[in-house]
Amino acid sequence: CVSENFHVVQSSKNVIKGISSGGCRLHSFNLLQQHLKEKLSEKKFFIVLDHVWSEDVDKWSSFVTPFQHGRKGSTILLTTRKENVSQIVQHYNFTLSPHRP
């Protein structure tokens, strides 16, 4: 659950916790984003962001950057009750690089 107050650092930590076997001890946003990029790079993923309320374009732009390094066919499913959120987020439709064996 992303919540009404979208915290980019906490949301990044939550994704890392969800895809890693251990916790996440990183606190710097840049380190979190780099770690997330490394974890997702060249991998196909399906991530669910539930109950999203934030309409902050800058926060979304920062948050989604590591996801563009995933394998083609990766998906982020977002649920929201706010039409503005869906309109903002739909602009982050990345063309992912094809996977190379």
Residue pairs with C-beta under 8 A, 6 or more apart in sequence:
1 50
1 51
2 11
2 49
2 50
2 51
2 52
2 53
2 54
3 51
3 53
4 53
4 54
5 54
6 52
6 53
6 54
6 56
6 59
6 63
8 29
8 59
8 62
8 63
9 27
9 29
9 32
11 49
11 63
12 29
12 32
12 33
12 36
12 63
12 66
13 24
13 26
13 32
15 36
15 47
16 24
16 26
16 32
16 35
16 36
16 39
17 23
17 24
18 47
19 39
19 40
19 45
20 39
24 32
24 35
26 32
26 35
29 62
33 62
33 65
33 66
34 66
36 66
36 67
37 65
37 66
37 69
40 66
40 67
40 69
40 70
40 74
41 69
41 70
42 69
42 70
42 71
42 97
42 99
42 100
43 70
43 71
43 74
44 70
44 71
44 72
44 73
44 74
44 99
45 67
45 70
45 71
45 74
45 75
46 74
46 75
46 76
46 77
47 67
47 75
47 76
47 77
48 76
48 77
48 78
48 79
49 76
49 77
49 78
49 79
50 79
51 79
51 80
52 78
52 79
52 80
52 82
52 85
52 89
53 80
53 81
53 82
53 85
54 60
54 85
55 82
55 84
55 85
55 88
57 88
60 88
60 89
60 92
61 92
64 76
64 92
64 94
67 74
67 76
67 94
68 94
68 96
69 96
69 97
70 96
71 96
71 97
71 98
71 99
72 96
72 97
72 98
72 99
73 96
74 96
78 85
78 86
78 89
80 86
80 89
